[in-house]
Amino acid sequence: MALAANPRAPLESQHFHVVVIGGGINGVAVARECARAGKRVLLIEQNDFASGVTSRSTRIIHGGLRYLEYGEIALVRESLRERERLLRERSHLVHPMHFLLLLNENSRRSAMKVRAGLWLYERLAGKHSHRRAREMELKQLERVLDNGHQWSFFDYEDAQCEFPERLVAEWLTEAMAAGAVVRNHAEVLAVDVAHGRAHGVLVRDQISGRDERVDASWIVNCAGPWADRVCQRSSIRTSKPLLGGVRGSHIVLPRFSGSPNAAVYAEGEDGRPVFVIPWNEQILAGTTEVADSGDPARAVPSADEIAYLVRSVAQLFPKAKISAQSVKHAFAGIRPLPHSSDKNPSAVTRKHILHDHADDGAARMLSAIGGKLTTASALARECAGKIGLRVSESNPVAMGPGRALDPLLDEAVLEIARMGAVSEETARGMLEWHGKRAADIARMALVSAELRAPICPHTSHVIAEVVEAYRRECAITLGDVLLRRVPVALGPCWSESCSREAALRIGAVMGWKEQTMGANLESFETERSAFLRPVGRTDVAFEAAAD
Ligand SMILES: Cc1cc2nc3c(=O)[nH]c(=O)nc-3n(C[C@H](O)[C@H](O)[C@H](O)COP(=O)(O)OP(=O)(O)OC[C@H]3O[C@@H](n4cnc5c(N)ncnc54)[C@H](O)[C@@H]3O)c2cc1C
């Protein structure tokens, strides 16, 4: 891995009130909450912030309509409350999204059941959906759906966070602003336990290769699907595994003629929900549920899962002629669901659990299990409360754009464009990804043409955003930048030549020597193809067999 050689302050023998293991959305939320409560906090992430399940999700911010089937009313109520909070506080990153739920004569759910569910969902949300442009959307959808079926349509509102990676980056900078010390590319090798209590952690800094021991009053294990591994390597024995890992896969397709602007929620051939969602100028379709107890870092979609998702989308939209060749890439993540004897993974609760390890001989250590993007902030408040910190229910809108910097407002776009001497498109992109910080980035861009240059010829995002990622958002590798802080490499037309061009442009500003550039580029391409799996010829072969 090509890592920047910037020395980081040593941690050896330092004492922190709270050490958080894992920098996914939950760990970053916990670190932010505890730091804001005035405590000394250390956050350790073995790879990069948001590089785990957080970036493998469907990216919906939702109450979980589906959970009503399992009677999880309290969870739905909490998730809806959190959805509203995110829409209010992070309006540049979390947008309302119109959903169309489809049933046909073969669907397992009845129209009556769905209608009752939606009625309850709206009541729990405390508001009615805005049925925007329903007729137009329905007409457009009817044109591309399989007209051999009798379709019933139900619409409702939820929300989407296209880039949870950016949400995590914002919460991270807020945690640091409140005093948290954060380390990515640093792994917790073990939790130190003595006399029935967790005392600290042994950390390996992947950059310096140095091992350091840190003391802690509290340890919060937010390692997501790695949570059991953290316990095992620390010889903390739980009466049963904390997790029952379930792999979920997605495919990414290009938009097709007539593809819906609304998110479509339909049933797959096995009755499981399948989402087909407009995302990042492409279509994201998922998911699957396959038991997987392997290393979460190696989770990849199987050929069967890809075939199932391709069939599901192709059956819904036969006129779009979708096949395995249409798939741009596929990716998978392990849902860190609580361990359960229930054979049906859909039935396992999505409610998070804070496991207290006092009975496992490791008092003052908590493990966060399960949860969702949507409820990470609620999990963090609950966690801070458990360790005796005073938490405030109301969050200041610290990083979200204030009225004057709302990306939906043309004046804000014009103001940023003028400040940075950049195009309106670039200014809008800056506002959408960086909220209020867009103003600082625009000021930086004004300094030179190199900083105002696009990262690659196909994007309007500029090099100044990359410099911000390295300077203020703890990016270390090129993957940290292009996949998570300024995630242009998730875009529809990114290719190897874009990677090369981006590395050249970034390297020129960052002063990389040729060797550093080559190493950065190579490790980036390795990471990109391990995450966004190209669907090759072998995967195409299954399709004929599956028909
Ligand atoms: C297929 C799928 C679809 C989903 N869709 C949605 C959705 O639409 N909406 C929604 O709200 N939720 C969704 N979720 C759930 C959501 O993604 C997860 O609940 C959430 O991302 C979990 O975050 P986390 O921080 O617990 O885990 P992670 O993001 O995995 O973070 C854990 C981190 O711990 C680090 N780590 C592990 N071991 C160590 C160690 N020893 N030292 C240091 N660091 C370590 C890892 O590198 C990792 O970055 C989905 C999940 C999946 C799998």
PDBQT file of the ligand as one rigid body, heavy atoms in Angstrom, charges set to zero:
ROOT
HETATM    1  C1  LIG A 601     -25.862  -4.761   1.633  1.00  0.00    +0.000 C 
HETATM    2  C2  LIG A 601     -26.121  -3.734   2.701  1.00  0.00    +0.000 A 
HETATM    3  C3  LIG A 601     -27.052  -2.729   2.476  1.00  0.00    +0.000 A 
HETATM    4  C4  LIG A 601     -27.306  -1.783   3.474  1.00  0.00    +0.000 A 
HETATM    5  N1  LIG A 601     -28.154  -0.763   3.197  1.00  0.00    +0.000 NA
HETATM    6  C5  LIG A 601     -28.413   0.176   4.140  1.00  0.00    +0.000 A 
HETATM    7  C6  LIG A 601     -29.253   1.273   3.829  1.00  0.00    +0.000 A 
HETATM    8  O1  LIG A 601     -29.720   1.446   2.695  1.00  0.00    +0.000 OA
HETATM    9  N2  LIG A 601     -29.512   2.160   4.822  1.00  0.00    +0.000 N 
HETATM   10  C7  LIG A 601     -28.985   2.035   6.075  1.00  0.00    +0.000 A 
HETATM   11  O2  LIG A 601     -29.308   2.867   6.919  1.00  0.00    +0.000 OA
HETATM   12  N3  LIG A 601     -28.151   1.018   6.386  1.00  0.00    +0.000 NA
HETATM   13  C8  LIG A 601     -27.835   0.089   5.451  1.00  0.00    +0.000 A 
HETATM   14  N4  LIG A 601     -26.990  -0.943   5.713  1.00  0.00    +0.000 N 
HETATM   15  C9  LIG A 601     -26.421  -1.049   7.053  1.00  0.00    +0.000 C 
HETATM   16  C10 LIG A 601     -25.238  -0.112   7.256  1.00  0.00    +0.000 C 
HETATM   17  O3  LIG A 601     -24.408  -0.094   6.128  1.00  0.00    +0.000 OA
HETATM   18  C11 LIG A 601     -24.424  -0.589   8.457  1.00  0.00    +0.000 C 
HETATM   19  O4  LIG A 601     -25.255  -0.796   9.563  1.00  0.00    +0.000 OA
HETATM   20  C12 LIG A 601     -23.393   0.444   8.878  1.00  0.00    +0.000 C 
HETATM   21  O5  LIG A 601     -22.634   0.881   7.779  1.00  0.00    +0.000 OA
HETATM   22  C13 LIG A 601     -22.487  -0.182   9.913  1.00  0.00    +0.000 C 
HETATM   23  O6  LIG A 601     -21.469   0.729  10.199  1.00  0.00    +0.000 OA
HETATM   24  P1  LIG A 601     -20.312   0.328  11.175  1.00  0.00    +0.000 P 
HETATM   25  O7  LIG A 601     -19.588   1.565  11.499  1.00  0.00    +0.000 OA
HETATM   26  O8  LIG A 601     -20.858  -0.457  12.326  1.00  0.00    +0.000 OA
HETATM   27  O9  LIG A 601     -19.433  -0.738  10.342  1.00  0.00    +0.000 OA
HETATM   28  P2  LIG A 601     -18.287  -0.465   9.271  1.00  0.00    +0.000 P 
HETATM   29  O10 LIG A 601     -18.638   0.596   8.325  1.00  0.00    +0.000 OA
HETATM   30  O11 LIG A 601     -17.920  -1.783   8.691  1.00  0.00    +0.000 OA
HETATM   31  O12 LIG A 601     -17.099   0.061  10.153  1.00  0.00    +0.000 OA
HETATM   32  C14 LIG A 601     -16.320  -0.788  10.971  1.00  0.00    +0.000 C 
HETATM   33  C15 LIG A 601     -14.875  -0.377  10.802  1.00  0.00    +0.000 C 
HETATM   34  O13 LIG A 601     -14.059  -1.028  11.764  1.00  0.00    +0.000 OA
HETATM   35  C16 LIG A 601     -12.773  -1.186  11.211  1.00  0.00    +0.000 C 
HETATM   36  N5  LIG A 601     -12.048  -2.194  11.989  1.00  0.00    +0.000 N 
HETATM   37  C17 LIG A 601     -12.312  -3.507  12.088  1.00  0.00    +0.000 A 
HETATM   38  N6  LIG A 601     -11.421  -4.122  12.891  1.00  0.00    +0.000 NA
HETATM   39  C18 LIG A 601     -10.559  -3.156  13.313  1.00  0.00    +0.000 A 
HETATM   40  C19 LIG A 601      -9.405  -3.154  14.147  1.00  0.00    +0.000 A 
HETATM   41  N7  LIG A 601      -8.929  -4.294  14.706  1.00  0.00    +0.000 N 
HETATM   42  N8  LIG A 601      -8.747  -2.003  14.349  1.00  0.00    +0.000 NA
HETATM   43  C20 LIG A 601      -9.192  -0.839  13.781  1.00  0.00    +0.000 A 
HETATM   44  N9  LIG A 601     -10.274  -0.792  12.978  1.00  0.00    +0.000 NA
HETATM   45  C21 LIG A 601     -10.957  -1.930  12.748  1.00  0.00    +0.000 A 
HETATM   46  C22 LIG A 601     -13.080  -1.611   9.785  1.00  0.00    +0.000 C 
HETATM   47  O14 LIG A 601     -11.993  -1.408   8.918  1.00  0.00    +0.000 OA
HETATM   48  C23 LIG A 601     -14.302  -0.775   9.444  1.00  0.00    +0.000 C 
HETATM   49  O15 LIG A 601     -13.980   0.393   8.710  1.00  0.00    +0.000 OA
HETATM   50  C24 LIG A 601     -26.657  -1.877   4.730  1.00  0.00    +0.000 A 
HETATM   51  C25 LIG A 601     -25.708  -2.881   4.947  1.00  0.00    +0.000 A 
HETATM   52  C26 LIG A 601     -25.421  -3.785   3.931  1.00  0.00    +0.000 A 
HETATM   53  C27 LIG A 601     -24.365  -4.828   4.142  1.00  0.00    +0.000 C 
ENDROOT
TORSDOF 0
